[in-house]
Amino acid sequence: MGSIQRRIGLALLISLLLAGGLLAQGSLWLFDRGLRNYLQSDLRDEAESLLRAIVRKQSGVQLEAQTVDPSFHRPYSGRYFLIDIDGQLWRSRSLWDHELGMPSSSGLQEQLQGGPQGQHLLVYCAPFKRQGLPVRICVAQDYNPVLQAFTRMQQFALGFGAGLLLLLLLAQRWAVRSALRPLEQVRQQLQQLEQGRRSALELVTVSELQPLVEQINQLLRHTESTLQRSRHALGNLGHALKTPLAVLFTLLQRDEFRAHEALRQSLHEQLLQVRKRLERELGRARLAGEVLPGAHFNCAEEVPALLDTLRMIHSRGLQLEWQGETGLRLPVDREDTLELLGNLLDNACKWAAARVQLTIQAQQQAYVLQVEDDGPGIEASEREQVLQRGSRLDEEVAGHGLGLAIVRDIVDSWGARLTLTQSPLGGLCVRIELPRKAA
């Protein structure tokens, strides 16, 4: 959800910057156009005043200086003129020794021209007729004060815009958080659902999310109902098969089967395998119990109950111990973990002389689960064979009913690593390393 807020915030920031920049530049451009049009009328009036000041005397055509604005006589005053009368060029004294070119086009010049002392001149030119002679008058005004005012305005607009942008971003952040709060609540509930801390999603106040939440809850109810039916069916099937199996074992003891010893022995072995498989599946269902889908494994809550169940199954005074950090929770499915530990501990109890120990640790890179016993163990040459895919220790190594098929499947699905070593207790040590990244 944080990434969505960042993307929305970044998109809005870019939009505000673009809109603010375009608005600021557009406003300054419009203001410049309006000011130039206003100054054009003043410059046109100046040109007409200069035209009226042109008179013919006995000595020829002259410009009456007393009727001209005094600023045209003051050097570098910022107001200048050029007058071309039938090829004769007159310059204002304010230009002093600066040469100003006569533009060829009429009207207000689009480009500013360079003036004396670094000035930028706004120039207006117009053709006239005076005393029967063609006259072209160009009037210029220093535009630097206006440009400086624009610079100050830009600085002010930049500061004001930055403050306004900050306020808008804060308002946007609040608005986005408020709008996405229901989604964040749904995300947290989904995370709790994944961890098994809730069984359904709560309805939210946003009407657009109601159908999604209702569909997810309906799917969860259907999944949980299907899971419960499967467990009950498995239990009922197992209990229903126990009696026929017992009858078949009894029938095999009759005299008519003793005449066919090979057949009787084969049937007995096959029925024994069926019964072992049946007991194992019933044990798995019993160990799993009632659980929310996706629940994580809480060691402090689950391990003691699991050991109590095993003590009842193996009621011969075994010492079952476990070590783990307080409040340790494995971020893997509770049912898978119960199934894995149930298989490993059950087989360790079968071959232990007096002691079975379970250790669960949270290391820096991985979670480590170890099951150890003080039984006969497994020869080092046989351990590698046991871990090969498709092999099972209870079938390939005489006397061991470890049953690693299910354990290997769970370990593979976790992306974990399974190793068999010699335990300090004297028997077998089964070690599972679950990388934190995989978890």
C-alpha positions as CSV (number, residue, x, y, z in Angstrom):
1,M,0.0,0.0,0.0
2,G,2.9,2.3,0.7
3,S,4.1,1.9,-2.9
4,I,0.7,3.0,-4.2
5,Q,0.8,6.1,-2.0
6,R,4.3,6.9,-3.3
7,R,3.3,6.4,-6.9
8,I,0.2,8.6,-6.5
9,G,2.2,11.2,-4.6
10,L,5.0,11.2,-7.3
11,A,2.4,11.5,-10.1
12,L,0.7,14.4,-8.3
13,L,4.0,16.1,-7.6
14,I,5.0,15.9,-11.3
15,S,1.5,17.1,-12.3
16,L,1.7,20.0,-9.9
17,L,5.2,21.0,-11.0
18,L,4.2,20.9,-14.7
19,A,0.9,22.8,-14.1
20,G,2.6,25.3,-11.8
21,G,5.5,25.9,-14.2
22,L,3.1,26.3,-17.2
23,L,0.8,28.5,-15.2
24,A,3.7,30.7,-14.0
25,Q,5.3,31.0,-17.4
26,G,2.0,31.5,-19.1
27,S,1.1,34.3,-16.6
28,L,4.4,36.1,-17.1
29,W,4.1,35.8,-20.8
30,L,0.6,37.3,-20.8
31,F,1.7,40.0,-18.5
32,D,4.7,40.8,-20.8
33,R,2.4,40.9,-23.8
34,G,0.0,43.2,-22.1
35,L,2.7,45.5,-20.8
36,R,4.4,45.7,-24.3
37,N,1.0,46.6,-25.9
38,Y,0.5,49.3,-23.3
39,L,4.0,50.7,-23.8
40,Q,3.5,50.5,-27.6
41,S,0.8,53.1,-27.4
42,D,3.1,55.4,-25.4
43,L,5.9,54.9,-27.9
44,R,3.5,55.7,-30.8
45,D,2.5,58.9,-29.0
46,E,6.2,59.8,-28.6
47,A,6.8,59.2,-32.3
48,E,3.9,61.4,-33.2
49,S,5.2,64.1,-30.9
50,L,8.6,63.9,-32.6
51,L,6.8,64.1,-36.0
52,R,5.0,67.4,-34.9
53,A,8.4,68.8,-33.8
54,I,9.8,68.6,-37.3
55,V,9.4,72.0,-38.9
56,R,10.7,73.7,-42.1
57,K,12.7,76.9,-41.7
58,Q,14.7,79.0,-44.0
59,S,17.8,76.9,-43.3
60,G,15.9,73.7,-44.0
61,V,14.0,71.0,-42.2
62,Q,14.8,71.1,-38.4
63,L,13.7,69.5,-35.1
64,E,12.5,72.0,-32.5
65,A,14.4,70.9,-29.5
66,Q,12.2,72.8,-27.0
67,T,9.2,70.7,-27.9
68,V,11.0,67.4,-27.4
69,D,10.8,65.5,-24.1
70,P,13.9,66.5,-22.0
71,S,14.7,62.8,-21.4
72,F,15.8,62.6,-25.0
73,H,18.5,65.1,-24.3
74,R,19.9,63.5,-21.1
75,P,22.7,60.9,-21.9
76,Y,21.7,57.3,-21.3
77,S,18.3,58.3,-19.9
78,G,16.7,55.2,-21.3
79,R,14.6,57.0,-23.9
80,Y,16.0,57.3,-27.4
81,F,14.9,58.1,-30.9
82,L,16.2,57.8,-34.5
83,I,14.6,60.0,-37.3
84,D,15.3,59.3,-40.9
85,I,14.1,62.2,-43.1
86,D,14.7,61.5,-46.8
87,G,18.0,59.7,-46.1
88,Q,19.2,62.1,-43.4
89,L,19.5,60.4,-39.9
90,W,18.9,62.3,-36.7
91,R,19.8,60.8,-33.3
92,S,18.8,61.8,-29.8
93,R,21.5,63.3,-27.5
94,S,20.6,60.6,-25.0
95,L,22.3,58.0,-27.2
96,W,25.5,59.9,-26.7
97,D,28.1,57.9,-28.6
98,H,26.1,54.6,-28.8
99,E,25.2,53.4,-32.3
100,L,21.6,52.2,-32.6
101,G,20.6,50.5,-35.8
102,M,17.5,51.5,-37.6
103,P,15.0,48.5,-37.8
104,S,13.6,47.8,-41.3
105,S,10.2,46.7,-40.1
106,S,7.4,48.9,-38.8
107,G,5.5,48.7,-35.6
108,L,6.7,47.3,-32.2
109,Q,9.8,45.2,-32.7
110,E,9.4,41.6,-31.4
111,Q,13.0,41.4,-30.2
112,L,14.7,43.7,-27.7
113,Q,17.7,45.5,-29.0
114,G,20.9,46.2,-27.2
115,G,21.3,49.7,-25.8
116,P,24.0,51.7,-24.0
117,Q,25.3,50.5,-20.7
118,G,23.8,47.0,-21.1
119,Q,20.3,48.3,-21.5
120,H,17.6,46.3,-23.4
121,L,15.5,48.5,-25.6
122,L,11.9,48.1,-26.6
123,V,11.7,49.7,-30.1
124,Y,8.8,51.1,-32.0
125,C,9.1,52.3,-35.6
126,A,6.6,54.0,-37.9
127,P,6.7,55.7,-41.4
128,F,5.2,59.2,-41.8
129,K,5.0,62.1,-44.3
130,R,6.1,65.6,-43.2
131,Q,6.7,68.7,-45.2
132,G,6.3,66.6,-48.3
133,L,9.2,64.3,-47.3
134,P,9.2,60.7,-46.3
135,V,9.9,60.4,-42.5
136,R,10.7,57.2,-40.5
137,I,10.8,57.6,-36.7
138,C,12.0,54.9,-34.3
139,V,11.5,55.4,-30.6
140,A,13.1,53.2,-27.9
141,Q,12.7,52.7,-24.2
142,D,14.8,50.9,-21.7
143,Y,13.0,47.6,-20.8
144,N,15.5,46.6,-18.0
145,P,13.3,47.9,-15.1
146,V,10.5,45.7,-16.4
147,L,12.8,42.7,-16.8
148,Q,14.0,43.2,-13.2
149,A,10.5,43.4,-12.0
150,F,9.8,40.1,-13.8
151,T,12.8,38.5,-12.1
152,R,11.5,39.7,-8.7
153,M,8.1,38.4,-9.6
154,Q,9.5,35.0,-10.6
155,Q,11.4,34.7,-7.3
156,F,8.3,35.6,-5.3
157,A,6.2,33.2,-7.4
158,L,8.8,30.5,-6.9
159,G,8.7,30.9,-3.1
160,F,5.0,31.2,-3.0
161,G,4.6,28.3,-5.4
162,A,6.9,26.1,-3.3
163,G,4.9,26.8,-0.2
164,L,1.7,26.2,-2.0
165,L,3.1,23.0,-3.5
166,L,4.1,21.8,0.0
167,L,0.6,22.5,1.3
168,L,-1.0,20.7,-1.6
169,L,1.3,17.7,-1.1
170,L,0.4,17.5,2.5
171,A,-3.3,17.8,1.7
172,Q,-2.8,15.2,-1.1
173,R,-1.0,12.9,1.3
174,W,-3.8,13.2,3.8
175,A,-6.5,12.7,1.1
176,V,-4.7,9.6,-0.4
177,R,-4.3,8.1,3.1
178,S,-7.9,8.7,3.9
179,A,-9.0,7.2,0.6
180,L,-6.7,4.2,0.8
181,R,-7.3,3.5,4.5
182,P,-10.0,0.9,3.7
183,L,-7.6,-0.9,1.4
184,E,-4.9,-0.8,4.1
185,Q,-7.4,-2.4,6.5
186,V,-8.2,-5.1,4.0
187,R,-4.5,-5.7,3.4
188,Q,-3.8,-6.1,7.2
189,Q,-6.8,-8.4,7.5
190,L,-5.4,-10.5,4.6
191,Q,-2.1,-10.7,6.3
192,Q,-3.7,-11.8,9.5
193,L,-5.7,-14.3,7.5
194,E,-2.5,-15.6,5.9
195,Q,-1.0,-16.0,9.4
196,G,-4.1,-17.8,10.6
197,R,-5.1,-15.1,13.2
198,R,-8.5,-14.6,11.7
199,S,-11.0,-16.8,9.8
200,A,-12.8,-14.1,7.7
201,L,-12.5,-10.5,6.6
202,E,-14.5,-7.7,8.2
203,L,-16.8,-5.7,6.0
204,V,-15.5,-2.2,5.2
205,T,-17.3,1.1,4.8
206,V,-16.3,1.6,1.1
207,S,-19.1,0.3,-1.1
208,E,-16.7,-0.5,-3.9
209,L,-14.8,-3.0,-1.7
210,Q,-17.9,-4.8,-0.3
211,P,-18.3,-7.3,-3.2
212,L,-14.6,-8.2,-3.0
213,V,-14.7,-8.8,0.7
214,E,-17.9,-10.8,0.5
215,Q,-16.4,-13.0,-2.3
216,I,-13.2,-13.6,-0.3
217,N,-15.2,-14.5,2.8
218,Q,-17.4,-16.9,0.7
219,L,-14.4,-18.5,-0.8
220,L,-12.9,-18.9,2.7
221,R,-16.1,-20.5,4.1
222,H,-16.2,-22.9,1.1
223,T,-12.5,-23.8,1.5
224,E,-12.8,-24.4,5.3
225,S,-16.0,-26.4,4.8
226,T,-14.3,-28.6,2.1
227,L,-11.3,-29.1,4.4
228,Q,-13.5,-30.1,7.3
229,R,-15.5,-32.5,5.1
230,S,-12.3,-34.1,3.8
231,R,-10.9,-34.6,7.3
232,H,-14.2,-36.1,8.6
233,A,-14.4,-38.3,5.5
234,L,-10.8,-39.5,6.1
235,G,-11.5,-40.2,9.8
236,N,-14.8,-42.0,9.0
237,L,-13.1,-44.0,6.2
238,G,-10.2,-45.0,8.5
239,H,-12.5,-46.1,11.3
240,A,-14.7,-48.0,8.9
241,L,-11.8,-49.9,7.5
242,K,-10.4,-50.9,10.9
243,T,-13.1,-53.6,11.5
244,P,-12.7,-55.3,8.1
245,L,-9.0,-55.3,8.5
246,A,-9.3,-56.9,11.9
247,V,-11.6,-59.5,10.4
248,L,-9.2,-60.3,7.6
249,F,-6.3,-60.7,10.1
250,T,-8.4,-63.1,12.1
251,L,-9.3,-65.1,9.0
252,L,-5.7,-65.5,8.0
253,Q,-5.1,-67.4,11.3
254,R,-7.6,-70.2,10.3
255,D,-6.4,-73.6,9.4
256,E,-7.5,-73.5,5.8
257,F,-5.0,-70.8,5.1
258,R,-2.1,-72.6,6.8
259,A,-2.0,-75.1,3.9
260,H,-1.1,-72.1,1.6
261,E,1.7,-70.6,3.7
262,A,3.2,-68.5,0.9
263,L,-0.3,-67.0,0.1
264,R,-1.1,-66.4,3.7
265,Q,2.3,-64.7,4.3
266,S,1.8,-62.5,1.2
267,L,-1.7,-61.5,2.3
268,H,-0.6,-60.8,5.8
269,E,2.2,-58.5,4.6
270,Q,-0.1,-56.6,2.3
271,L,-2.7,-56.1,5.0
272,L,-0.1,-55.0,7.4
273,Q,1.0,-52.3,5.0
274,V,-2.6,-51.2,4.6
275,R,-3.0,-51.0,8.4
276,K,0.3,-49.0,8.8
277,R,-0.8,-46.6,6.1
278,L,-4.2,-46.2,7.7
279,E,-2.8,-45.6,11.1
280,R,-0.4,-43.0,9.7
281,E,-3.2,-41.1,7.9
282,L,-5.4,-41.2,11.0
283,G,-2.4,-39.9,13.1
284,R,-1.9,-37.1,10.7
285,A,-5.5,-36.0,10.9
286,R,-5.4,-36.3,14.7
287,L,-2.3,-34.2,14.9
288,A,-3.6,-31.5,12.6
289,G,-6.9,-31.0,14.6
290,E,-9.0,-27.9,14.0
291,V,-7.1,-25.0,12.5
292,L,-7.6,-21.9,10.5
293,P,-6.3,-22.0,6.9
294,G,-2.8,-20.6,6.6
295,A,-2.1,-20.4,10.3
296,H,1.5,-20.1,11.2
297,F,3.2,-22.4,13.7
298,N,3.4,-21.0,17.3
299,C,6.0,-23.2,19.0
300,A,4.9,-22.4,22.6
301,E,1.3,-23.4,21.9
302,E,1.7,-26.3,19.5
303,V,4.8,-28.3,20.6
304,P,3.6,-29.1,24.1
305,A,0.2,-30.4,22.8
306,L,2.0,-32.4,20.1
307,L,4.4,-34.0,22.7
308,D,1.4,-34.9,25.0
309,T,-0.3,-36.7,22.1
310,L,2.9,-38.6,21.4
311,R,3.3,-39.6,25.1
312,M,-0.2,-41.1,24.9
313,I,0.6,-43.0,21.7
314,H,4.0,-44.2,23.0
315,S,3.1,-44.9,26.6
316,R,6.4,-46.5,27.7
317,G,7.9,-43.8,29.8
318,L,9.9,-41.9,27.1
319,Q,11.4,-38.6,28.0
320,L,10.2,-36.1,25.4
321,E,11.9,-32.7,25.6
322,W,12.0,-29.6,23.5
323,Q,14.0,-26.4,23.4
324,G,13.0,-23.1,21.7
325,E,12.9,-19.4,22.1
326,T,10.1,-17.8,24.0
327,G,7.3,-16.6,21.6
328,L,9.0,-18.1,18.5
329,R,6.6,-18.4,15.6
330,L,7.6,-20.2,12.4
331,P,6.3,-18.4,9.3
332,V,5.1,-21.6,7.6
333,D,1.8,-23.4,7.5
334,R,0.8,-24.8,10.9
335,E,-0.6,-28.1,9.4
336,D,2.5,-28.8,7.4
337,T,4.7,-28.2,10.4
338,L,2.6,-30.4,12.7
339,E,2.6,-33.1,10.0
340,L,6.4,-32.8,9.6
341,L,7.2,-32.8,13.3
342,G,4.6,-35.4,14.0
343,N,6.2,-37.8,11.6
344,L,9.7,-37.2,12.8
345,L,8.9,-37.3,16.5
346,D,6.7,-40.4,16.0
347,N,9.5,-42.3,14.3
348,A,12.0,-41.1,16.8
349,C,9.8,-42.4,19.6
350,K,9.6,-45.8,17.9
351,W,13.4,-46.2,18.0
352,A,14.4,-44.2,21.0
353,A,15.6,-46.1,24.0
354,A,14.5,-43.5,26.6
355,R,14.9,-40.0,25.3
356,V,13.7,-37.8,22.3
357,Q,14.7,-34.2,22.0
358,L,13.3,-31.5,19.7
359,T,15.2,-28.2,19.2
360,I,13.8,-25.2,17.3
361,Q,16.1,-22.2,16.7
362,A,15.8,-18.9,14.8
363,Q,19.2,-18.2,13.5
364,Q,20.3,-15.2,11.5
365,Q,19.9,-16.8,8.0
366,A,17.5,-19.7,8.7
367,Y,15.1,-21.4,11.0
368,V,16.6,-24.7,12.3
369,L,14.5,-27.8,13.4
370,Q,16.3,-30.8,14.9
371,V,14.8,-34.1,16.1
372,E,17.2,-36.3,18.0
373,D,16.9,-39.7,19.8
374,D,19.1,-42.1,21.7
375,G,18.1,-45.1,19.5
376,P,20.3,-47.2,17.2
377,G,20.6,-44.5,14.6
378,I,21.4,-45.0,10.9
379,E,24.7,-46.0,9.4
380,A,26.5,-43.2,7.6
381,S,26.5,-45.2,4.4
382,E,22.8,-45.5,4.4
383,R,21.9,-41.9,5.2
384,E,22.6,-40.7,1.6
385,Q,20.4,-43.5,0.3
386,V,17.6,-42.4,2.5
387,L,17.6,-38.9,1.2
388,Q,17.4,-39.9,-2.4
389,R,14.1,-39.0,-4.1
390,G,11.8,-41.9,-4.3
391,S,13.4,-43.9,-1.5
392,R,12.0,-44.5,1.9
393,L,13.9,-45.6,4.9
394,D,11.2,-47.8,6.3
395,E,11.2,-49.8,3.1
396,E,14.9,-49.8,2.3
397,V,16.7,-50.0,5.6
398,A,15.8,-53.0,7.8
399,G,14.3,-52.2,11.1
400,H,13.7,-48.5,10.6
401,G,10.2,-47.1,10.1
402,L,11.1,-43.5,9.7
403,G,8.8,-42.7,6.8
404,L,10.5,-39.7,5.2
405,A,8.3,-39.5,2.1
406,I,5.9,-36.9,3.5
407,V,8.7,-35.1,5.3
408,R,10.6,-34.8,2.1
409,D,7.6,-33.4,0.3
410,I,7.0,-30.7,2.9
411,V,10.7,-29.8,3.1
412,D,10.8,-29.5,-0.7
413,S,7.7,-27.3,-0.8
414,W,9.3,-25.0,1.8
415,G,12.6,-24.8,-0.1
416,A,14.4,-26.1,3.0
417,R,17.3,-28.5,3.4
418,L,17.1,-31.9,5.1
419,T,20.2,-33.6,6.5
420,L,20.7,-36.8,8.6
421,T,23.6,-36.9,11.1
422,Q,24.7,-38.7,14.3
423,S,23.1,-37.2,17.4
424,P,25.1,-36.5,20.6
425,L,22.4,-38.6,22.3
426,G,23.7,-41.6,20.4
427,G,20.9,-42.1,17.8
428,L,19.8,-40.2,14.7
429,C,19.6,-36.4,14.3
430,V,17.3,-35.1,11.6
431,R,18.1,-31.5,10.9
432,I,15.9,-29.1,8.7
433,E,17.2,-25.7,7.7
434,L,14.5,-23.3,6.4
435,P,16.0,-20.1,4.9
436,R,14.4,-16.9,6.1
437,K,14.0,-15.7,2.5
438,A,12.1,-18.9,1.6
439,A,9.9,-18.6,4.7
